[in-house]
Amino acid sequence: MRNSIKITLFLIFLLSSLILIPNLSNATSASVDSEAQLLEALQNIENGETITLTNNISLTRPVEISNTKSFTINGDGHTITREVSSWQPVGANGTLISVGANTTVTLSNMTLENSQKYGVQAYNGGYVILDEVKIQNCGYGGVLANAGTVEVRALYLGHNGREDSNNGIEIAKSETISESENNPKIVMNGTLNTDQTVNVVYVDIDDPIATFTIENTDNTVNKVFLNGNQLVVTDQNNNILYTSNSIEGVDVAGEGYTPPAPVVEEEPEKDPTPKTGIDNSFGLAIIAIVLSIFAIVVLRKDN
């Protein structure tokens, strides 16, 4: 009887292992160290999988992702940059990584730099999550929410844009995207740090952008608000860190900014008892009486 139970348990364990092992093997799609390997991994990626960089990668053309999947590209501390000598844009697209409609890509633990245009863009319904990402030295700007959604979890922005200006996160809608299609959205869900002060967030009012959305999660440190005809990014105490350009005529869906309440220093409580000088005089009188008695006792002993 005991042997039968052992055999049954062993068969159950073996069957479970055969079922689980294939799933575990697909937890990470690929480890890549070149542009060719990255492009191949993107063609074969499945929902929930992760592509991990094992080396810095130089791109000769923009990486355009529109496969209706949700997955992660983990830089593992490496950099994706543009190979200047052999770079070939795709039409008007000169951005390093572009994420298209119905596709969600998490970029984590990486640096994007030296792009012809932007480091990354969410295009026409694409969803980009930036988690421990640094973007710097890109020709047009760091991040482009081009009728797509950009979620900031942990983003550092160096200088991006023209030499005499800066463009961190740009909110836009290209002329090629119809009015009835998607609109831009910015989701703050963590921290946004930068060494820049101008146009950390910029709204492109030249293209036909009529409306966009801003959103703050409950646990975000930095937040984005509408303040009059500008966007503002605040710190954890709700103080304004960065202010956008003027966005008159654009409909913004999202929270309005409320300044923090001023801190009022409390004055120390005053003693309500009037100071008449009686207390001090009474104390002196007691001391005088004690000294007098002491003197009288000493004189009597001497006599």
N, C-alpha and C positions, 0 to 999 in steps of 0.2 A: 504493500500500500504506500509506504513512504517513498519507495523508488518511483512509483507512478506519479506521485506529487512532484518529486524533483524533476522528472522528465518533462512534465507539463509546464512547470515554471521555467525550465531552460528553453523550451520551445517558444514560450511567450516572450522571453527576453530576446531570443534570436530574431523573432519576427519584428519586435519593436525596433531593434537595431537596424534591420534592413530597411525599415520605413524611414527612420530618422537620419541615417547617414547621408543619403542623397540630399536631403534638405540642408544639412549642416555644410555640405561641400559647396552649396550655392550661396552661402551667406555673403561671401565676397566674390564678385564677378571676376576681377582681374587685378593684377599688379602691373603697372605700365611704367616704362622709362623713356618713351619716345612719342612723337606725334603720331606715327603710324599705329603704334600699339593702342594709344588713346582712342583714335578713331575706330579701330576695330572693336575695342571694348564697348564703345558707345553703340555700335550696331547690334551687339549681342546682349546688352544690359536688360535685366528684368526688374520688375517692381521690387523695391526694398533692398536691392543690392548696392554694393559699394565698389567703386573703382579707386584704387590707391596708387598714388604716384610714388615711385622709388627713386626718382631723379628729377632735376629741373627739366622742363620741356619748352623748347622753342617752336613756335607755330609758324608755318609758312602761309597759312590762310585762316580766316575765321572758322571757329568751331560752331556750327549751327545745329542745335538739338531741338527736334520737334517730333518725338516718338510716343507721345501720350503716356509716358512712364513717370514714375516717381522714384528717384534714386539719389545717391550721394557720390560726389567726387571728393575724396580726401587727399589733400595735398601732402599730408604728413611732413609739413614744414618746408616743402619745396615751392618753386616759383614757376609760373607759366608766363612766358614773355613772347614778344614778336621777333622773328628772325628777319631783321631789317633788309638784308641783302636779297632775300628771295620772297619777300612778302607779296601776296596777291590778294587784294580784297575781293569779296564776292558781290559784284554790282556796287551798290552804295554802302554795303556793310563792311566796315573796317574794324569791328569790335572783336576782342579775343574770344569771348564766349557769349553766344546768344541763345536764349531759351524761348521756344515758341509755344503756341497755343496748347492748352491741356497737358502741359509737361511741367513737372516740378523737379527742380534740381537744387540740392543742397551743396554749396561749396564750403569746405571746411579746412582750416589749418593750412592756408596757402597764401601766397603773394601773387597778385596780378600786376604786371607792370609793362610799360613801354608799348602800349597799344597805339595803333594808328588813330583810333577814335576813342572808344570806351573800354574799360576793363571787362564789364559784363553788362548785358541788357536783358530785361524781361520784355519780350515782344508779343503784343497782341494776344493777351490771355496767358502768356507764360508766367511761371511762378519761380522766383529765385530766392533762396534762403542763404544769407551770408553769415557764417558762423566761424569766428576766428580767421577773418580774411583781412588782408592788407592790400590796398590798391594805390598805386603811385605812378607818376610820370606817364600818364596816358594823354594822348593828344587833344581829345575833345572834353573828356570828363571821366570821373571814376565809375559811376553807376548810372545806368539809364533805365528808368521805368517808362518804357515806350509802349503805353497802353497795356502794360502787364503789371504784375505785383512784385514788389521787392520787400522782403522781410529782413530786418536788421536784427541779428542776435548779438554779434560781436564784430564790429567793423572799425577798422582804422583807415583813415584817408590821409595820404600825403598830398603833395601838390599834384593836381591834374588840370588839364586845360592849357590855354595859351600861356606863354611865359609871363605876360604882364597881367594875368588874371588867374582865377581858380574856378573849378566847377566840380563839386563833390558828387552829390546825388541830383540828377536832373530828372524832372517830371515832364513828360512830353507825350505827344501823339503824332506820329508821322502822317504826312499828307496821303500816303498810300493806304492808311487805315480809315475806313469809312466811319461816319459819325455814329452809325447804328452798332458798330462793333465795340470791342472792349475799351475800357478807360483805365488810366493809370491808378495805382494804389500803392501807398507806402504804409508798412506795418512796423511799428517800433516794438521790439520784443527783447530788449537787452541794452547794449551799450553802443554808442557812436562816439568815437574819439578821433581827433584830428589836430594837426599843427597849423591848420588854416583858420582864418576868421571870416573871409568873404565867400559868399555863394557856396557854403557848405551844403545847403539845399537850394536848388535853383529851379524855377518853373519857366519852361520855354513858352512864352506867350506869342511867339511869332507863328508857330504852327497852329492849326485849328483845334486847339484843346479847349473844350467848353466846360469840362467838369473832371474832377478826380477825387479820390478818397484818401483820407488819412486815418490811421487807427493806432491806438495804444493798447497793448495787452496789460493785464492786471499786474504782472510782475516785472515790467520793463523799468529800467533805471532812467534812461533818457526818453523823453516823450516829444511828440510833435503836435503842435496846436496851430489853429488859425488865430491870428492876432491882428484884427483890422483887415488891411489888404496885404498882409504878409504871413508867411509861415514862420514859426519860431520853434527851436529845439531847446529843451530845458534840461537842467540837471536833476538830481534826485530830490533837491529841495524846491523844485519848481522855479528856479531862477533861470532867466533866459541866457543861453550860451551863444546861439547862432540865429541870425535873422535872414530870411530869404529876400529876393527881389520883390518888387511890387507886382501883385497879381490881380489888379482890378479887372473886372469883367469875367473872371473865371469862377465857376460855382464849385465850392469845396465842401464836401461832406465829411464831417468829423467834429471833434471837440474844439470849443473855443478856449482861449487862454484866460485863466484867472490868476492874477498876481498873488503871491503868497502874502498872508496877513503880516503887517509890520510887527516887529518884535518890540514890545514895550517893557522897559526895565522897571521893575517894581521898586519903589522907594522903601527904605527900612521903616518899620513902624515906630512912631514917636510915642514917648511916655506921656500919657494924658495928664499926669499929675503936674500942676504948676510948680515951677521952681521958685520958692519963696526965700530960700536961705535959712529957714527955720531948722531944717534937719542938720545942716552943718554947724549952726550955732549951738544946738543942743548937744551935739557930740563934743564940741570944744568945752562946753560947760561941764560935762561929766568928767572930762580929763582934768580940768582945773580943780574940781572938787577932790578927785582922788589924790592929786599931787599935794593939795593943801592938807588933807588928813595925814598923808605920809610925813609931811614936814612937821606937823604938830606932834606926831608920835616920836619922831627923832629928837625934837627939842626936849620933850618931857624926859626921855631917857638920859639925856645929857645933864639935866638938872637933878 
